[in-house]
Amino acid sequence: MAQEILSKELRQKTLEILRDRFTENQGRHRGLKWEAIRKRLDKEPEKLWSLNEMEKTGGEPDVIGRDKTTGEYLFADCSAETPKGRMNLCYDREALDSRKTTRPKGSAAEKAAAMGVEILSEEQYRYLQKLGEFDSKTSSWILTPADVRSLGGALFADRRYGRIFVYHNSAPSYYSSRGFRGILRI
């Protein structure tokens, strides 16, 4: 993961975007204060780089809560559909290496690591869906348990017919309407 520190100008712009989104979407983070989150971001500038990467790829990151055990703030991709800059990816490196023809441009797991974020787990994905309606036209890879992955599969999820569906696919598959959502702990 090659994280960097943002330039002063890009740092300011990213903070303004995050603050405005935080203010406009209070229902996602009731009881949390932007000032406290901003102080945490000031202490961990490399995390701001990751948030900017989420933003650049269309994720529209926003605070979705706070971990009760660690006290970390949780930022997740809150774009209506899976982030456009992260589509056409198979699940992980093993899946990518297994494709001999028509290879995708990369893997969700590697892209997430390069951005300094984690792929949402099924539990996190379901929680996010309680905060809004996401992936009604797209789908997102989600963290796949080792036992499923060892059999060649990977999980993805979406919202259809007013419900959240979790499905399986072969990990090497990739689609123009499937990407991944990330989560970042600060």
C-alpha positions as CSV (number, residue, x, y, z in Angstrom):
1,M,0.0,0.0,0.0
2,A,1.7,3.1,-1.2
3,Q,0.0,5.8,0.8
4,E,1.1,9.4,0.4
5,I,0.5,12.7,2.1
6,L,-1.7,15.0,0.1
7,S,-0.6,18.5,-1.0
8,K,-2.0,21.3,1.2
9,E,-4.4,22.3,-1.6
10,L,-5.7,18.8,-2.2
11,R,-5.9,18.2,1.5
12,Q,-8.1,21.3,2.0
13,K,-10.3,20.4,-1.0
14,T,-10.8,16.8,0.3
15,L,-11.6,18.0,3.8
16,E,-14.2,20.4,2.4
17,I,-15.8,17.6,0.3
18,L,-15.9,15.3,3.4
19,R,-17.3,18.0,5.7
20,D,-20.0,19.0,3.2
21,R,-21.0,15.4,2.7
22,F,-21.0,14.8,6.5
23,T,-23.3,17.9,7.0
24,E,-25.7,16.9,4.1
25,N,-26.1,13.3,5.3
26,Q,-26.6,13.5,9.1
27,G,-28.8,10.4,9.1
28,R,-25.7,8.3,8.4
29,H,-23.9,9.3,11.6
30,R,-26.3,10.6,14.3
31,G,-24.5,11.8,17.4
32,L,-21.1,12.3,15.8
33,K,-19.4,15.7,15.4
34,W,-17.4,16.8,12.4
35,E,-14.9,18.6,14.7
36,A,-13.9,15.4,16.4
37,I,-13.5,13.5,13.1
38,R,-11.5,16.4,11.7
39,K,-9.1,16.2,14.7
40,R,-8.6,12.5,14.1
41,L,-7.9,13.1,10.4
42,D,-5.4,15.8,11.3
43,K,-3.5,13.2,13.3
44,E,-3.6,10.6,10.6
45,P,-2.9,12.4,7.2
46,E,-2.2,9.1,5.4
47,K,-5.9,8.2,6.0
48,L,-6.9,11.4,4.2
49,W,-4.9,10.1,1.2
50,S,-7.0,6.9,1.3
51,L,-10.2,9.0,1.5
52,N,-9.1,11.0,-1.5
53,E,-8.5,7.7,-3.4
54,M,-12.1,6.6,-2.5
55,E,-13.3,10.0,-3.7
56,K,-11.3,9.9,-7.0
57,T,-12.7,6.5,-7.9
58,G,-16.3,7.7,-7.4
59,G,-17.0,6.3,-3.9
60,E,-18.3,9.4,-2.2
61,P,-16.9,8.4,1.2
62,D,-18.8,9.4,4.3
63,V,-18.8,8.5,8.0
64,I,-21.2,5.7,8.8
65,G,-20.5,5.2,12.5
66,R,-17.9,4.6,15.1
67,D,-16.5,1.3,16.3
68,K,-17.7,0.9,19.9
69,T,-14.6,-1.2,20.9
70,T,-11.8,0.8,19.3
71,G,-13.4,4.3,19.0
72,E,-12.4,4.5,15.4
73,Y,-14.6,6.4,13.0
74,L,-15.8,4.3,10.0
75,F,-15.8,5.9,6.5
76,A,-17.5,3.9,3.8
77,D,-18.3,4.4,0.1
78,C,-21.7,5.9,0.0
79,S,-22.2,6.4,-3.7
80,A,-25.6,5.3,-4.9
81,E,-24.0,2.7,-7.2
82,T,-20.8,0.8,-6.8
83,P,-17.9,3.2,-7.5
84,K,-17.4,3.7,-11.2
85,G,-13.6,3.8,-11.0
86,R,-13.5,0.3,-9.4
87,M,-15.5,-1.8,-11.9
88,N,-14.4,-4.6,-14.2
89,L,-12.4,-6.3,-11.4
90,C,-12.3,-9.9,-10.5
91,Y,-12.1,-10.7,-6.8
92,D,-8.4,-11.2,-5.9
93,R,-4.9,-11.9,-7.4
94,E,-5.4,-15.7,-7.4
95,A,-8.6,-15.2,-9.5
96,L,-6.8,-12.7,-11.8
97,D,-3.8,-15.1,-12.3
98,S,-6.2,-18.0,-13.2
99,R,-7.6,-16.1,-16.2
100,K,-5.6,-16.9,-19.3
101,T,-7.8,-14.8,-21.7
102,T,-10.0,-11.8,-21.5
103,R,-8.3,-10.7,-18.2
104,P,-9.9,-7.9,-16.2
105,K,-7.8,-4.8,-15.5
106,G,-7.2,-6.0,-11.9
107,S,-8.7,-7.4,-8.8
108,A,-10.9,-5.8,-6.1
109,A,-8.7,-7.1,-3.2
110,E,-5.5,-5.6,-4.7
111,K,-7.2,-2.3,-5.6
112,A,-8.6,-2.0,-2.1
113,A,-5.1,-2.7,-0.6
114,A,-3.5,-0.1,-2.9
115,M,-6.0,2.5,-1.7
116,G,-5.5,1.6,1.9
117,V,-9.0,0.4,2.5
118,E,-10.8,-2.9,3.2
119,I,-13.6,-4.4,1.2
120,L,-16.9,-4.3,3.1
121,S,-17.8,-7.5,4.9
122,E,-21.4,-8.9,4.5
123,E,-22.3,-7.4,7.9
124,Q,-20.9,-4.0,7.0
125,Y,-22.7,-4.1,3.6
126,R,-26.0,-4.9,5.3
127,Y,-25.4,-2.1,7.8
128,L,-24.7,0.4,5.0
129,Q,-27.9,-0.6,3.3
130,K,-29.8,0.5,6.5
131,L,-28.5,4.0,5.9
132,G,-29.7,4.4,2.3
133,E,-30.4,2.5,-0.9
134,F,-27.2,1.4,-2.6
135,D,-26.4,-0.8,-5.6
136,S,-29.9,-0.9,-7.1
137,K,-28.4,-1.1,-10.6
138,T,-24.9,-2.5,-9.8
139,S,-23.4,-5.0,-7.4
140,S,-20.3,-5.0,-5.2
141,W,-17.9,-7.7,-4.2
142,I,-17.9,-8.3,-0.5
143,L,-15.3,-9.9,1.8
144,T,-15.5,-13.6,1.1
145,P,-15.0,-16.2,3.9
146,A,-11.9,-18.4,3.4
147,D,-14.0,-21.6,3.1
148,V,-15.9,-20.2,0.1
149,R,-12.8,-18.7,-1.5
150,S,-10.9,-22.0,-1.1
151,L,-13.5,-23.6,-3.3
152,G,-13.0,-21.0,-6.1
153,G,-16.0,-18.8,-5.2
154,A,-16.4,-15.2,-4.1
155,L,-19.4,-13.2,-2.7
156,F,-21.1,-10.1,-4.0
157,A,-24.2,-8.2,-3.0
158,D,-26.8,-5.7,-4.2
159,R,-30.2,-4.3,-3.6
160,R,-33.1,-5.5,-5.7
161,Y,-36.9,-5.5,-5.1
162,G,-36.4,-3.7,-1.8
163,R,-34.2,-6.5,-0.4
164,I,-30.5,-7.1,0.0
165,F,-29.2,-10.1,-1.8
166,V,-25.9,-11.8,-1.3
167,Y,-24.8,-14.1,-4.1
168,H,-21.8,-16.2,-5.2
169,N,-19.8,-16.2,-8.4
170,S,-16.5,-17.7,-9.4
171,A,-13.8,-15.4,-8.2
172,P,-12.2,-14.8,-11.6
173,S,-15.5,-13.4,-13.0
174,Y,-15.8,-9.7,-13.7
175,Y,-18.6,-7.5,-15.0
176,S,-19.0,-3.9,-16.0
177,S,-21.6,-3.4,-13.4
178,R,-19.7,-4.9,-10.5
179,G,-17.1,-3.2,-8.3
180,F,-16.4,-3.0,-4.6
181,R,-17.1,-0.7,-1.7
182,G,-14.4,0.1,0.7
183,I,-14.3,0.9,4.4
184,L,-11.7,2.9,6.2
185,R,-11.1,3.0,10.0
186,I,-9.8,6.3,11.4
